[in-house]
């Protein structure tokens, strides 16, 4: 980059009370239609958040077709139903159905990412996803299976590879995104989380053993108490550590993402993330779920307003440049992106 970078912050203008009205209508209509309206509800939700997110004075927009989303959800429900019914007949039938789901899931995920990006726009120009299906099988099936067989030790590597695949396969107009973080960047936060969980569970086990010895409980009761204490400690630690991991991963991903000559910044703090997520959790419980839309707005605002776009030229010139030959191709292939399995 020859010119000095200019920092342009992301702005989020969503309001809890305003979004609550959309949320409550979406919830009621989804319940009344036995979930069918949830596809239209998702479009309304996405449009609200996208249209209230801006950078350099322009908003994003979402153009998803509710029917396409409904198709994806019908497929997801159908796959789950096949697995559930097959499992009732025999273990082998259940395993075959599970294998079938694993076999088609990467293909569905690739199509879903294509749908999502194709239906996202900024300054009237759409994004796109050009990831190959074969690479999707490697990233969404092979790497998670290898990670599972390694007891999670290879998951940070798998996560990095998945993000690299998604980042390097994404495009705005005819300009490609790039993802530049290596596996080491992902291993650090995951190792901290893993070590913290092991430490908390070990400490809980020692405390449980001391308590049981002091109470002189019989064998089965002692085991139940010990397991309960360790499980509670694990869940409490997970709630405390999750905001740290969410903040670190957001920063790693966006600080290592580029769009041609443009860069991104993210400076989300774990302490700030914890404060918002913890207070959201408590308020959602106290209001029996009615605080959920306000919680979504608070979290989105914190995440977005700690991000910025690094620009080294006039953004209008950049957008004009990436429009060349992009519109026709996007419209021509739109019919191929007619499915979204994301919730």
C-alpha positions in Angstrom: 0.0 0.0 0.0 1.6 3.2 -1.2 -0.7 5.7 0.5 -1.3 6.1 4.2 -4.2 4.1 5.5 -7.3 5.9 6.6 -9.4 4.3 9.4 -13.1 4.2 8.7 -15.1 2.8 11.7 -18.2 0.6 11.3 -21.4 2.1 12.6 -24.4 0.3 14.0 -27.6 2.2 14.5 -30.0 -0.6 15.5 -32.2 0.1 18.6 -33.5 -2.5 21.0 -37.1 -1.1 21.2 -37.3 -0.9 17.4 -36.0 -4.4 16.9 -38.2 -5.8 19.7 -41.3 -5.0 17.6 -39.9 -7.0 14.6 -38.8 -9.8 16.9 -42.1 -10.3 18.7 -44.1 -10.3 15.4 -41.6 -12.8 13.9 -41.9 -15.0 17.0 -45.7 -15.0 17.1 -46.1 -15.6 13.4 -43.5 -18.4 13.4 -45.4 -20.1 16.3 -48.8 -19.7 14.6 -47.5 -21.2 11.3 -45.7 -24.0 13.0 -42.3 -22.6 12.0 -43.1 -21.9 8.3 -42.9 -18.2 8.8 -39.4 -18.5 10.3 -37.9 -18.2 6.9 -39.6 -14.8 6.3 -38.6 -13.9 9.9 -35.0 -14.5 9.1 -35.1 -12.2 6.1 -36.7 -9.5 8.2 -34.1 -10.0 10.9 -31.1 -10.0 8.5 -32.4 -6.9 6.7 -32.8 -5.0 9.9 -29.2 -5.7 11.1 -27.6 -5.2 7.6 -29.5 -2.0 6.9 -28.4 -0.6 10.3 -24.8 -1.4 9.7 -22.7 1.1 7.7 -19.1 2.0 6.9 -17.9 5.1 5.0 -21.5 6.4 5.0 -23.1 3.5 3.2 -25.3 0.7 4.5 -25.2 -3.0 3.8 -28.3 -4.8 2.6 -29.7 -8.3 2.5 -31.7 -9.7 -0.5 -32.4 -13.3 0.6 -35.5 -15.1 -0.8 -37.6 -16.6 2.1 -38.7 -19.5 -0.1 -35.1 -20.5 -0.6 -34.5 -20.4 3.1 -37.6 -22.4 3.7 -36.3 -25.0 1.2 -33.1 -25.3 3.2 -35.0 -25.7 6.5 -37.2 -28.4 5.0 -34.1 -30.3 3.8 -32.6 -29.9 7.3 -35.7 -31.2 9.0 -36.0 -34.0 6.5 -32.5 -35.2 7.1 -33.1 -35.1 10.9 -36.3 -37.0 10.4 -34.6 -39.7 8.3 -31.9 -40.1 11.0 -34.5 -40.3 13.8 -36.7 -42.8 12.0 -33.8 -44.9 10.9 -32.4 -45.1 14.5 -35.8 -46.6 15.6 -35.3 -49.6 13.3 -31.7 -50.5 14.1 -28.3 -49.2 15.1 -27.0 -50.0 11.6 -29.8 -48.1 9.9 -29.2 -45.1 12.2 -25.4 -45.2 11.3 -26.2 -45.4 7.6 -28.5 -42.4 7.9 -25.9 -40.5 9.9 -23.3 -41.3 7.2 -25.7 -40.0 4.6 -26.1 -36.7 6.5 -22.3 -36.4 6.8 -22.0 -37.0 3.0 -24.4 -34.3 1.9 -23.7 -31.7 4.6 -20.5 -30.2 3.1 -22.3 -29.8 -0.3 -25.2 -28.1 1.5 -22.9 -25.8 3.5 -21.1 -24.6 0.3 -24.4 -23.8 -1.4 -25.5 -22.0 1.8 -22.4 -19.8 1.9 -23.0 -19.0 -1.8 -26.6 -18.0 -1.1 -25.7 -15.9 1.9 -22.9 -13.9 0.2 -24.8 -13.5 -3.1 -27.7 -12.0 -1.2 -25.5 -9.5 0.7 -24.7 -6.2 -0.9 -22.8 -2.9 -0.2 -23.2 0.2 -2.2 -25.5 -1.7 -4.6 -22.8 -4.3 -5.4 -23.2 -7.9 -4.3 -20.7 -10.2 -2.6 -20.1 -13.8 -3.9 -18.6 -17.1 -2.8 -16.6 -19.2 -5.2 -15.4 -22.0 -3.0 -15.1 -25.4 -4.7 -17.3 -28.2 -3.5 -14.3 -30.6 -3.2 -12.5 -28.2 -0.9 -15.7 -27.9 1.0 -15.6 -31.6 1.7 -12.0 -31.3 3.0 -12.8 -28.4 5.2 -16.3 -29.3 6.5 -16.0 -33.1 6.7 -12.4 -34.4 6.6 -10.8 -31.8 8.9 -13.5 -32.0 11.6 -13.3 -35.8 11.6 -9.5 -35.7 11.9 -9.9 -33.2 14.7 -12.4 -35.4 16.5 -10.0 -38.4 16.2 -7.2 -36.3 17.7 -9.4 -35.5 20.8 -9.7 -31.9 19.6 -6.0 -31.3 19.5 -6.1 -30.5 15.8 -9.3 -28.4 16.0 -7.4 -25.0 16.0 -5.7 -26.1 12.7 -9.0 -27.2 11.3 -10.6 -23.9 12.3 -7.8 -21.9 10.6 -8.1 -24.0 7.4 -11.9 -23.5 7.4 -11.5 -19.7 7.8 -8.9 -19.6 5.1 -11.2 -21.5 2.7 -14.1 -19.2 3.4 -12.0 -16.0 3.3 -10.0 -16.8 0.2 -13.2 -18.0 -1.7 -15.2 -14.8 -1.0 -15.4 -11.9 -3.3 -16.9 -8.4 -3.6 -17.6 -7.5 -7.2 -14.5 -8.9 -8.9 -12.1 -8.3 -6.0 -11.1 -11.2 -3.9 -10.9 -11.3 -0.1 -7.7 -12.8 1.4 -7.1 -14.5 4.8 -3.6 -14.5 6.2 -3.6 -15.9 9.7 -1.6 -19.1 10.3 -2.5 -22.0 12.6 -0.4 -20.6 15.4 -2.7 -17.6 15.8 -5.6 -20.0 16.4 -3.8 -22.4 18.7 -2.9 -19.7 21.3 -6.5 -18.8 22.4 -7.7 -22.4 22.2 -4.8 -23.7 24.3 -5.6 -21.0 26.9 -9.2 -22.1 27.0 -8.3 -25.8 27.1 -5.8 -25.3 29.9 -8.2 -23.2 31.9 -11.0 -25.8 31.6 -8.6 -28.6 32.7 -7.4 -26.5 35.6 -10.9 -25.6 36.8 -12.1 -29.2 36.5 -9.0 -30.5 38.4 -9.5 -28.0 41.2 -13.2 -28.9 41.4 -12.3 -32.6 41.6 -9.9 -31.9 44.5 -12.5 -29.8 46.3 -15.2 -32.4 45.7 -13.0 -35.1 47.1 -12.3 -33.1 50.3 -16.0 -32.3 50.8 -17.0 -36.0 50.3 -14.3 -37.1 52.8 -15.6 -34.6 55.3 -19.3 -35.6 54.8 -18.5 -39.4 54.9 -21.0 -40.2 52.1 -21.5 -43.8 50.8 -19.9 -44.8 47.5 -22.6 -44.1 45.0 -23.7 -40.8 46.6 -20.1 -39.7 46.7 -19.6 -40.4 43.0 -22.8 -38.5 42.1 -21.8 -35.5 44.3 -18.3 -35.4 42.8 -19.5 -35.6 39.2 -22.1 -32.9 39.9 -19.6 -30.5 41.3 -17.1 -31.1 38.5 -19.9 -30.6 35.9 -21.0 -27.4 37.5 -17.5 -26.1 37.6 -17.0 -27.0 33.9 -20.2 -25.2 32.9 -19.3 -22.1 35.0 -15.8 -22.0 33.5 -17.2 -22.4 30.0 -19.5 -19.4 30.6 -16.6 -17.3 31.9 -14.2 -18.4 29.1 -16.5 -18.2 26.1 -16.5 -14.4 25.8 -12.7 -14.5 25.8 -12.6 -17.0 23.0 -15.3 -15.1 21.0 -13.4 -11.8 21.3 -10.0 -13.3 20.4 -11.3 -15.2 17.4 -13.1 -12.1 16.0 -9.9 -10.1 16.3 -7.8 -12.8 14.8 -10.1 -13.4 11.8 -10.7 -9.7 10.9 -7.2 -8.4 11.6 -5.9 -10.9 9.1 -8.5 -10.4 6.4 -8.0 -8.1 3.4 -10.1 -7.1 0.4 -7.7 -6.2 -2.4 -6.0 -3.0 -1.1 -8.4 -2.7 1.8 -7.8 -4.1 5.3 -9.9 -4.6 8.4 -9.4 -3.9 12.1 -11.1 -5.5 15.1 -10.3 -4.5 18.7 -12.9 -6.4 20.7 -11.9 -6.8 24.4 -12.6 -10.0 26.3 -13.6 -8.0 29.4 -16.1 -5.9 27.4 -17.5 -9.0 25.7 -17.8 -10.8 29.1 -19.7 -7.8 30.5 -22.2 -7.8 27.7 -22.7 -11.5 27.4 -23.0 -12.0 31.2 -25.5 -9.2 31.6 -27.5 -10.3 28.6 -27.7 -13.9 30.0 -29.0 -12.6 33.4 -31.5 -10.2 31.9 -32.8 -12.8 29.4 -33.4 -15.2 32.3 -35.0 -12.5 34.5 -37.4 -11.4 31.7 -38.3 -15.0 30.6 -36.7 -14.4 27.2 -38.2 -11.0 26.4 -34.8 -9.2 26.7 -33.4 -11.4 23.8 -33.9 -8.8 21.0 -32.2 -6.1 23.2 -29.4 -8.5 23.9 -28.9 -9.1 20.2 -28.7 -5.4 19.6 -26.2 -4.8 22.4 -23.9 -7.6 21.2 -24.1 -6.6 17.6 -23.3 -2.9 18.5 -20.3 -3.9 20.6 -18.9 -6.2 17.9 -19.3 -3.8 15.0 -18.3 -0.6 16.7 -15.0 -2.1 17.6 -14.3 -2.8 14.0 -13.0 -0.5 11.2 -12.1 -0.6 7.5 -8.6 0.4 6.5 -8.8 2.5 3.3 -5.9 4.0 1.3 -7.9 5.6 -1.5 -11.3 6.9 -2.4 -13.8 4.1 -1.7 -16.1 5.2 -4.5 -13.2 4.7 -7.0 -12.6 1.3 -5.5 -16.2 0.2 -5.7 -16.4 1.5 -9.3 -13.3 -0.5 -10.2 -14.5 -3.8 -8.8 -17.9 -3.5 -10.6 -16.3 -4.4 -13.9 -17.7 -7.7 -15.2 -19.2 -8.5 -11.8 -22.9 -7.7 -12.2 -23.7 -9.9 -15.2 -22.0 -13.0 -13.8 -23.7 -12.6 -10.4 -27.2 -12.3 -11.9 -26.6 -15.2 -14.3 -25.6 -17.6 -11.5 -28.3 -16.4 -9.0 -30.5 -19.4 -9.6 -27.8 -21.7 -8.6 -27.7 -20.2 -5.1 -31.3 -21.0 -4.1 -30.8 -22.7 -0.8 -29.8 -21.7 2.7 -29.6 -24.2 5.6 -28.4 -21.7 8.1 -30.7 -20.9 11.0 
